[in-house]
Each structure stands twice: as structure tokens, then as C-alpha cells.
Amino acid sequence: MKKSLIFMMAAITKLNKSMVWIIGTIILLMSLLLTVDVILRYFFNSPTSWAFSLATWGTGLLGFALGGYTLVIDQHVRVDLYFEKFSERTKSIVDMISAFFLFLIAGSLFWFGLGYVIHYYQIGATMTGGLAMPLWVAWLIVPLGGLLIGLQGLVKFINDLFIIFTGEKIYDYDIEEGA
């Protein structure tokens, strides 16, 4: 049981860590396309019609897809002034209390985001502007982001439980095979 739990936790963490490379590659490609748009706009007076939609979609993608990674590297928002002075067990207790809100937010993003995805898919809506992409594809980042945050929150929650009861982590994010 413990081995399969550690395997699941490692898989979720590796998925969230891989999002940095996936999103980084997408951001690089979007930056190149937006650079082309700027050159076309200011030097040839011929802007593209899709640049604004691409930039807006990319910003949303960045925000939603990297939430789980932020939990992995422990860089989410909190008041470190007091938190850093706590013992590991006390930190875990505080994290478990705040996990309620994390799961509430992640669940809301997943549930309501999925509702929008299904709705836009059913009505066949497309993005306005030059990027005529189906709107459900753009909205897919909301439930996927909620899922990634929720899964990584689950990994953190399980670790916190083990710290409270045993004093040790069951799985250490930093010590991964091949990482």
C-alpha cells in the first residue's frame, strides 16, 4: 500500500514538474509569434488578427497550468513571517487547515470550468478575433489547472498527515529518481 501511494505521489509530482517545460515551450512559441506580429504591425503596417487572442489565451494558460508546480516548489502565497518559525508538525497542521481552502478552490475551478467546457462544446462557440479556435479548447485550461492543483494538494496533504503522525515525510519532492 505504501509503495503504491508513493508511486502515485511521484507520478503527480512529475506531471506538475513537467508542466514547466511544456508551458515554457508554448510560451516560447507564442513569444516568437507575437514578435512576428510586432514586426508586421510596425514595419509593414500589416498586423495579424490573431495576436491579441493568442496573448490572452497564453496568459491564462500560464496562470492555470502552473498552479500545481507552484505547490511542488513551495512558492505559493502565505505569511512566511510566522510560518517559518513553526516546527515541521505545526507547519503540517497549518497546511492541512489551509488545504480545505485549496481543495475548495481547485474543486471549483475543475467543476465550474468543466461546465463551461461542456457548454461551449455543445453550442459550438468559437473565439472572437482572428484566432477562430473552438472556445471549449481555450476553456479547457481552467478544469485542467484545477485538477493539477488539486492533485498536487492531495500529495501535500498526504505528506502532512505522515509528518503529523510519524514526524517524517512519506515522499520527498526533491529526492526523485532521475530528477
C-alpha positions in Angstrom: 0.0 0.0 0.0 2.7 2.4 1.0 4.7 1.7 -2.2 1.7 2.4 -4.5 0.9 5.6 -2.6 4.5 6.8 -3.1 4.3 5.8 -6.8 1.1 7.8 -7.2 2.6 10.8 -5.3 5.7 10.7 -7.5 3.7 10.5 -10.7 1.6 13.5 -9.8 4.7 15.5 -8.8 6.5 14.6 -12.0 3.4 15.6 -14.0 3.4 19.0 -12.4 7.2 19.4 -12.8 6.9 18.6 -16.5 4.3 21.4 -16.9 7.2 23.9 -16.6 8.8 22.5 -19.8 5.5 22.1 -21.6 4.2 25.6 -20.8 7.7 27.1 -21.2 7.8 25.7 -24.8 4.4 27.1 -25.5 5.3 30.5 -24.1 8.5 30.5 -26.3 6.5 29.7 -29.4 3.9 32.4 -28.5 6.7 34.9 -27.9 8.1 34.2 -31.4 4.6 34.6 -33.0 4.0 37.8 -31.1 7.4 39.2 -32.2 6.4 38.4 -35.8 3.2 40.3 -35.2 5.0 43.3 -33.8 7.4 43.4 -36.8 4.4 43.1 -39.2 2.5 45.8 -37.3 5.2 48.4 -37.0 7.4 47.8 -40.1 4.9 46.7 -42.7 1.7 48.2 -41.3 0.0 44.8 -41.6 -0.8 43.4 -38.2 -2.1 39.9 -37.7 -5.7 39.4 -36.5 -4.9 36.6 -34.0 -2.1 38.1 -31.9 -4.3 39.6 -29.1 -6.3 36.4 -28.7 -3.1 34.4 -28.6 -1.5 36.6 -25.9 -4.7 36.5 -23.8 -5.0 32.7 -24.1 -1.3 32.2 -23.3 -1.6 34.3 -20.1 -4.5 32.2 -18.9 -2.6 29.1 -19.7 0.4 30.2 -17.8 -1.7 31.0 -14.7 -3.8 27.9 -14.6 -1.3 25.2 -15.7 1.5 26.1 -13.3 -0.5 26.2 -10.1 0.4 22.6 -9.2 4.1 23.3 -9.9 3.9 26.2 -7.5 2.8 23.8 -4.8 5.7 21.4 -5.7 8.3 24.1 -5.3 6.5 25.5 -2.2 6.3 29.0 -3.6 2.5 29.6 -3.1 1.3 32.6 -1.2 1.4 32.5 2.6 2.6 34.6 5.5 6.2 33.3 6.0 6.9 35.8 8.8 5.3 33.4 11.3 5.2 30.1 9.3 8.9 29.7 9.0 9.3 29.8 12.9 6.9 26.8 13.3 8.1 23.2 13.8 7.5 20.7 10.9 4.5 19.2 12.7 2.9 22.7 13.3 3.6 23.7 9.7 1.8 20.5 8.6 -1.2 21.2 10.8 -1.4 24.8 9.4 -1.1 23.4 5.9 -3.8 20.9 6.5 -6.2 23.6 7.7 -5.4 25.7 4.6 -5.8 22.6 2.4 -9.5 22.8 2.9 -9.5 26.1 1.0 -7.0 24.8 -1.6 -9.4 21.9 -2.3 -12.4 24.2 -2.4 -10.7 26.4 -5.0 -9.3 23.5 -7.0 -12.7 21.7 -7.0 -14.5 24.9 -8.0 -12.0 25.5 -10.9 -12.5 21.9 -12.0 -16.3 21.7 -11.6 -17.3 25.1 -13.0 -14.5 25.1 -15.6 -15.7 21.7 -16.9 -19.3 23.1 -17.0 -18.1 25.9 -19.3 -16.1 23.4 -21.5 -19.1 21.2 -21.9 -21.4 24.2 -22.6 -19.1 25.8 -25.2 -18.6 22.4 -26.8 -22.4 21.8 -27.1 -23.1 25.1 -28.6 -20.1 25.1 -30.9 -18.8 28.5 -29.8 -15.6 29.8 -31.3 -13.2 32.6 -30.1 -13.8 36.0 -31.5 -11.0 37.8 -33.2 -8.6 36.3 -35.6 -7.9 33.1 -33.7 -11.0 31.1 -34.7 -10.3 28.3 -32.2 -13.2 26.5 -30.5 -13.9 28.2 -27.2 -14.1 24.9 -25.3 -10.4 24.3 -26.1 -9.4 27.6 -24.6 -11.6 27.0 -21.5 -10.1 23.5 -21.0 -7.2 25.1 -19.2 -9.5 26.0 -16.3 -10.5 22.5 -15.2 -7.1 21.1 -16.1 -5.5 23.7 -13.9 -7.9 22.9 -11.1 -7.1 19.2 -11.5 -3.3 19.8 -11.4 -3.6 22.0 -8.3 -5.9 19.6 -6.6 -3.8 16.5 -7.3 -0.6 18.2 -6.0 -2.6 19.5 -3.0 -3.5 15.8 -2.3 0.2 14.9 -2.4 1.0 17.7 0.0 -2.0 16.7 2.3 -0.8 13.0 2.5 2.7 14.2 3.3 1.4 16.5 6.0 -0.6 13.6 7.5 2.5 11.5 7.7 4.5 14.3 9.2 1.9 14.8 11.9 1.7 11.1 12.8 5.3 9.9 12.2 7.4 13.1 12.2 8.7 12.2 8.7 7.5 12.7 5.1 6.3 9.7 3.2 7.6 11.2 -0.1 10.2 13.9 -0.6 9.6 16.0 -3.8 13.3 16.9 -4.1 14.5 13.3 -3.9 13.1 11.7 -7.1 14.6 9.0 -9.2 16.1 10.6 -12.3 15.2 14.2 -11.3 
